[in-house]
Amino acid sequence: MSQRVTSRSSRTSQLRTRATVLAAGLGVSVALGAGVASAADTTAASGAASAVQAQAAAQAKVAKAEAVKAEKAATAKKAAAAKKAAEKKAAEKKAAAKKAAAKKAKPSWVDPVKKYSLSASFAQNGGMWASKHSGQDFAVPSGTQVVATHGGTVVKAGGNGAGDGPAYGNAVVIKHGNGTYSQYAHLSKVTVRVGQIVKTGQEIAKSGNTGNSSGPHLHFEIRTTPNYGSAIDPVKFLRAKGVKV
């Protein structure tokens, strides 16, 4: 009887020990599973955060690149506008300089005719004149345009030397602002009238062979009065005014 009780007691103790071990093992397994799950959740959360950070960084990089691009475009536009303004200003300055140069280059005095040959000169002796030659002759064909050598007012115009005598034929005398007078003679046609204001280079007559003349030419004088007898050397005078006679 005592031996059987001892055997049962021993078995019961062994069963309890096994149950305790199994329970302990089960607890460890449960605890381990929970730890693994927790670690997995932490890893997933960390990965998601990293992805968000990477996306934000990429977006910031793109935004910065676009800002730099926009700034470069604005700078380029500003530079182009400045260049265009500078070119416009330079063109205006060049045009103004060209206009000023043209105005400055415009002669105040000009030759009375173009494409001529100088023939009888001032103060030259000859049988055709009562005394020395009073002007400079420009040999040109009849009908050549005669222009005012300087701007002024017509004070004489017509036949009989415009009042200076028949030897001059048809003639014109112009009064200039500097107190001098220019005279044009032996004309075939007079195209201005007394009192008319003329500009430098404006047509006043056509050359001819009227009056005391040996051939077609223009007789030209510079005078200190409107009348015969006050002539000075016209070539010397014109050259002093910059005219290449």
Secondary structure as GFF3:
##gff-version 3
##sequence-region A 1 245
A	DSSP	alpha_helix	2	105	.	.	.	ID=ss1
A	DSSP	beta_strand	117	118	.	.	.	ID=ss2
A	DSSP	beta_strand	136	139	.	.	.	ID=ss3
A	DSSP	beta_strand	145	147	.	.	.	ID=ss4
A	DSSP	beta_strand	152	158	.	.	.	ID=ss5
A	DSSP	three_ten_helix	160	163	.	.	.	ID=ss6
A	DSSP	three_ten_helix	166	168	.	.	.	ID=ss7
A	DSSP	beta_strand	170	176	.	.	.	ID=ss8
A	DSSP	beta_strand	181	190	.	.	.	ID=ss9
A	DSSP	beta_strand	197	198	.	.	.	ID=ss10
A	DSSP	beta_strand	203	207	.	.	.	ID=ss11
A	DSSP	beta_strand	218	223	.	.	.	ID=ss12
A	DSSP	beta_strand	231	232	.	.	.	ID=ss13
A	DSSP	alpha_helix	234	240	.	.	.	ID=ss14
###
